[in-house]
C-alpha cells in the first residue's frame, strides 16, 4: 500500500496485528510503541473499524495551515548566520522581534537554528529516574546489538560485535573484527538472518553506523534492515541497552583469561573458540533464561531473497551526457548496449563484503569499461 511508507507506521501495524492475534500482550505492545493504554485502545478500535488503513494519518497529503513561507525561513537563518551568530536563542529571538520586526514562534525558531547548527549546548540536567523494562515475551521480537573494543586477545585491540536476544539472553551471533564499521556490522546481521530468520526489532545505540546523530538521513545498515522489514530503535542512554552492556562485561571477565590460557592470538582462532566452545558450552548453559513464550517470532526468509545483495554497500552515481560515470576516483564508460540515452539516470554500485563491486541499472547488471583514473590533488 502506498501510504505504508514509514517504518513507524509499519511497526504500529505489526504490533497492533499481533495484539489482535494474541501473539503479544498489550503491556508488551505499549512498551514497543511507547504509547499509553488509552492510545493502544484507540489503535485497536481503528484497526477493527478501518483495517490496515488506520495507520494513515488524517492530514496525509494536505498542506499545513500554519506552514511558514520559505523566504521568511531563509531570511531568518541568514540573519542568524551573519548578524546574530553569537547571540543565545532567547536574545536572538528578541532582536528579531524588536530590530527586524519578525514575529516567530520560539519552537519554530529553535528548529530553524538546529538545521544550520547554530544552537548552543544546554547545561547538563539532573539524571532522570529510569524504570526497569521487562523482557520480551518470545525470541525474535527484539535483539540488542553493539560492539566492544578491547584487548580481547594478543597485544592489539580488537572489537567484538555481538547481538543478544532480549527474551532469553542468548547470544545469537558474535564475531571479532579489527574495528566496528559498516561492513562488519552487516556481516554479523547477515549471519543472524541466515541462521535464525527475520526478527522484528534491532535495538542499538545512536552511532552513525546505525543511522544516529549526523547520519540520521541515511545509513547503509538501516537501509539494509528496512529492505527486510526489520525496524531499528535507538537507545537514548547506555543504561537503556543494559542487557548487551552487561553481556560484554561478562565476556570480558571470562573469555579473556580463557583465551590467554589457550594461547589464542589470532582472529580465526578467537572466532572459532567463541562459536564452537564458549557460546554452546558456557554462555548458553549458565547465562540464558527460558522465554515466557516458547513460540518463536523469527520469520523464515523468503526463498527469492539474496542476502548478499542486501547486506552490501549501495552507492548511486549519475550518468553523464557521454554515457560515462565516475566511481571511486575512476571514470567508466557504459559498455552494455542500450536502445536509448540514459543521461541523468542513476547507476547503482553495490560493494560487497569481500570489497568487490558490481554496477546495476534499473535492477539489472550493467557492464562498465575503465577509461582512466582521476588524479586528486593533495590538500595543501
C-alpha positions in Angstrom: 0.0 0.0 0.0 1.3 3.4 -0.9 0.6 5.0 2.5 2.7 2.4 4.4 5.9 4.1 3.6 7.2 4.9 7.1 8.9 2.4 9.5 6.8 3.8 12.4 3.6 3.1 10.5 4.7 -0.4 9.7 5.8 -1.0 13.3 2.4 0.2 14.6 0.6 -2.1 12.2 2.7 -5.1 13.1 2.3 -4.6 16.8 -1.5 -4.0 16.7 -1.9 -7.0 14.4 0.0 -9.2 16.9 -2.1 -7.9 19.8 -5.3 -8.8 17.9 -3.9 -12.3 17.1 -3.0 -12.8 20.7 0.7 -13.2 20.0 1.9 -10.5 22.3 0.2 -9.0 25.4 -1.0 -5.4 25.5 1.6 -4.3 28.1 4.4 -5.5 25.8 2.8 -3.7 22.9 2.7 -0.4 24.8 6.4 -0.8 25.6 7.4 -1.4 22.0 5.2 1.5 20.7 5.9 3.8 23.7 2.2 4.6 24.0 -0.3 4.7 26.8 -3.1 2.1 27.3 -5.7 4.6 26.0 -3.7 5.2 22.8 -3.3 1.5 22.2 -7.1 1.0 22.7 -7.7 3.7 20.1 -5.3 2.0 17.7 -7.1 -1.3 18.1 -10.5 0.2 17.7 -9.4 1.9 14.5 -7.8 -1.3 13.2 -11.1 -3.2 13.8 -13.1 -0.5 12.0 -10.9 0.5 9.1 -8.4 -2.3 8.7 -4.8 -1.7 7.8 -5.5 1.9 6.6 -5.9 3.0 10.2 -2.1 3.8 10.2 -2.7 6.6 7.6 -2.8 10.0 9.2 -5.8 12.1 8.5 -3.7 15.0 7.4 -1.7 13.0 4.9 -1.4 14.8 1.6 -2.8 18.1 3.0 -0.9 21.3 3.1 -0.5 22.5 6.8 -2.5 25.6 7.6 0.3 27.0 9.7 3.1 26.5 7.2 5.5 29.4 7.2 6.8 31.0 4.0 10.2 29.5 2.9 11.5 33.0 2.1 11.0 34.0 5.7 12.9 30.9 6.9 15.8 31.7 4.6 15.9 35.3 5.7 15.9 34.4 9.4 18.6 31.8 9.0 20.8 34.3 7.1 20.4 36.8 9.9 21.4 34.2 12.5 24.5 33.2 10.5 25.7 36.6 9.6 24.4 39.1 12.2 23.3 37.3 15.3 25.7 34.3 15.3 27.0 34.8 18.8 23.5 35.5 20.4 21.8 32.9 22.5 18.4 31.8 21.2 16.3 33.9 23.6 18.3 37.0 23.0 18.3 36.5 19.2 14.6 36.0 19.2 14.1 39.3 21.0 16.4 41.0 18.4 14.4 39.6 15.5 11.2 40.8 17.1 12.4 44.3 18.1 15.0 45.2 15.5 13.9 43.2 12.4 10.2 43.2 13.1 9.9 39.5 12.5 7.4 37.6 14.7 8.4 33.9 15.0 7.3 31.3 17.5 10.1 30.1 19.8 9.8 26.4 18.8 9.9 27.2 15.1 12.9 29.4 15.6 14.7 26.6 17.6 14.1 24.1 14.7 15.5 26.6 12.1 18.6 27.1 14.3 19.1 23.4 14.6 19.0 23.0 10.9 22.0 25.3 10.5 23.7 24.1 13.7 23.5 27.4 15.5 22.3 26.1 18.9 24.4 26.3 22.0 24.6 23.4 24.3 22.3 23.3 27.3 23.6 22.9 30.8 23.7 19.3 32.0 20.5 18.5 33.8 20.0 16.1 36.7 19.7 12.4 35.7 16.1 11.3 35.3 14.6 8.3 37.0 15.0 5.1 34.9 12.5 2.3 35.1 13.1 -1.4 34.7 11.9 -2.8 31.3 10.6 -6.3 31.3 12.0 -8.8 28.8 10.2 -9.5 25.5 7.8 -12.4 25.7 9.3 -14.5 22.9 12.5 -14.8 21.0 12.9 -12.9 17.7 11.0 -9.8 18.9 13.9 -7.7 19.8 17.7 -8.1 19.5 20.2 -5.8 21.2 23.4 -5.3 19.2 26.7 -3.5 20.0 30.4 -3.6 19.6 33.0 -3.7 22.3 36.6 -2.6 21.5 39.0 -4.2 23.9 42.3 -6.1 24.1 40.5 -9.4 23.9 43.5 -11.5 22.8 47.1 -10.8 21.8 48.7 -7.4 22.3 46.4 -5.4 20.0 42.9 -4.1 20.5 40.1 -5.8 18.6 36.3 -5.4 18.5 33.7 -8.0 19.4 30.4 -7.3 17.6 27.6 -9.4 19.0 23.8 -9.5 19.3 21.7 -10.8 22.3 18.1 -11.8 22.2 16.1 -9.8 24.7 13.8 -12.7 25.6 16.3 -15.3 26.7 19.7 -13.5 26.7 21.1 -15.9 24.1 24.0 -14.5 22.0 22.6 -15.3 18.6 25.9 -14.4 16.9 29.2 -12.8 17.7 32.4 -12.2 15.8 35.8 -10.4 16.3 36.8 -7.7 13.9 39.6 -5.1 13.8 37.0 -2.3 14.2 33.3 -1.7 14.4 32.5 -0.5 10.9 29.6 -0.8 8.5 30.8 -3.9 6.7 31.5 -5.8 10.0 28.0 -4.9 11.3 26.4 -6.1 8.1 28.4 -9.3 8.3 27.0 -10.0 11.8 23.5 -9.2 10.8 23.6 -11.3 7.7 24.8 -14.3 9.8 21.9 -13.8 12.2 19.3 -13.7 9.5 20.8 -16.7 7.7 20.8 -18.8 10.9 17.7 -17.6 12.8 15.5 -15.9 10.2 14.0 -12.4 10.2 13.5 -10.7 13.6 11.2 -7.8 14.4 13.4 -5.0 16.0 17.1 -4.2 16.3 17.9 -2.1 19.5 21.1 -0.2 19.1 22.8 3.0 20.3 22.8 6.2 18.2 26.1 5.5 16.4 26.4 6.8 12.9 26.7 3.3 11.5 23.1 2.6 12.5 21.8 6.0 11.4 22.2 8.1 14.6 23.5 11.6 15.0 24.9 13.1 11.8 23.8 10.1 9.6 20.1 10.3 10.5 19.1 10.8 6.9 20.9 7.7 5.6 22.8 4.6 6.9 23.7 1.6 4.9 22.8 -0.7 7.9 19.5 1.0 8.4 18.8 0.8 4.6 19.6 -3.0 4.5 17.3 -3.7 7.5 14.5 -1.7 6.1 14.7 -3.7 2.9 14.0 -6.8 5.0 11.2 -5.1 7.1 13.3 -5.0 10.3 12.8 -1.9 12.4 15.5 0.0 14.3 15.0 1.5 17.8 17.7 3.8 19.2 18.6 3.7 22.9 18.9 7.1 24.5 21.5 6.0 27.0 23.9 3.1 27.8 21.5 2.1 30.6 18.7 1.6 28.2 20.5 -1.2 26.5 21.9 -2.6 29.7 21.5 -6.2 28.7 24.0 -6.1 25.9 26.3 -3.9 28.0 26.3 -6.4 30.9 26.9 -9.2 28.3 30.2 -7.6 27.2 31.2 -7.1 30.9 30.7 -10.9 31.5 32.5 -11.8 28.3 35.5 -9.6 29.1 35.7 -11.1 32.6 35.5 -14.7 31.4 36.7 -15.0 27.9 39.9 -13.0 28.1 41.7 -15.3 30.6 40.3 -18.4 28.9 41.8 -17.3 25.5 45.0 -16.4 27.2 45.2 -19.9 28.7 44.6 -21.4 25.3 47.2 -19.2 23.6 44.6 -17.7 21.2 46.2 -14.7 19.5 44.5 -14.6 16.0 41.1 -13.7 14.7 40.3 -17.1 13.2 41.2 -18.9 16.5 39.3 -16.4 18.6 36.2 -16.6 16.4 36.3 -20.4 16.4 36.6 -20.6 20.2 33.7 -18.2 20.6 31.5 -20.0 18.1 32.3 -23.7 18.9 33.3 -23.7 22.6 32.4 -20.7 24.7 28.8 -19.9 23.5 27.5 -23.5 23.4 29.4 -24.8 26.5 29.5 -21.8 28.8 27.1 -19.0 27.8 24.0 -20.9 26.8 24.3 -23.2 29.8 24.9 -20.6 32.5 23.6 -17.2 31.4 20.5 -17.8 29.3 16.9 -17.9 30.6 13.8 -19.5 29.4 11.5 -17.1 27.5 7.9 -16.7 28.7 6.6 -18.0 25.4 8.1 -21.0 23.6 6.7 -19.8 20.2 9.5 -18.0 18.3 8.8 -14.7 16.5 11.6 -15.3 13.9 10.2 -15.4 10.4 11.5 -17.6 7.7 13.5 -15.8 5.0 11.6 -15.8 1.6 13.4 -18.1 -0.9 13.8 -15.3 -3.6 15.8 -13.0 -1.4 19.6 -13.0 -1.8 21.1 -11.5 1.4 24.4 -10.7 -0.3 22.5 -8.2 -2.5 21.0 -6.6 0.6 23.9 -6.6 3.2 26.2 -4.7 0.9 27.1 -1.0 0.4 25.0 0.7 -2.2 26.1 4.0 -3.9 24.4 5.9 -6.7 26.1 7.9 -9.4 24.6 9.9 -12.2 25.3 9.1 -15.9 27.0 11.9 -17.9 26.0 13.1 -21.4 28.7 10.9 -22.9 27.4 7.8 -21.1 30.3 7.8 -18.6 30.1 7.5 -14.9 32.6 8.2 -12.1 33.1 5.9 -9.1 36.0 5.7 -6.6 38.0 8.3 -8.5 37.8 6.3 -11.7 36.0 7.1 -15.0 34.0 4.3 -16.6 32.2 4.0 -19.9 28.9 2.1 -20.2 29.7 -1.0 -22.3 26.3 -2.7 -22.3 24.3 -2.0 -25.4 21.4 0.4 -24.8 18.5 1.4 -27.1 18.3 5.0 -25.9 20.2 7.5 -23.8 20.2 7.2 -20.0 21.8 10.6 -19.4 21.0 11.8 -15.9 19.8 8.4 -14.7 21.3 6.7 -11.6 23.8 3.8 -11.8 23.8 1.7 -8.6 27.1 0.4 -7.4 27.0 -2.4 -4.9 30.2 -3.0 -2.9 30.0 -6.5 -1.3 31.6 -7.7 1.9 34.6 -9.0 0.0 35.1 -5.4 -1.3 34.3 -6.5 -4.9 31.6 -4.4 -6.6 29.1 -4.6 -9.5 27.1 -1.9 -11.3 23.3 -2.0 -11.8 20.8 0.0 -13.8 17.1 -0.5 -13.3 17.7 -3.5 -11.2 19.8 -5.3 -13.9 23.6 -5.6 -14.1 25.3 -3.3 -16.5 28.9 -3.7 -17.9 31.4 -0.8 -17.5 34.7 -0.2 -19.1 37.5 1.6 -17.2 38.7 4.7 -19.1 41.0 6.5 -16.8 41.9 7.0 -13.1 41.2 10.5 -11.8 44.2 12.1 -10.0 43.1 14.1 -7.0 45.2 17.0 -5.8 46.5 16.6 -2.2 45.2 19.1 0.3 47.7 21.9 0.9 
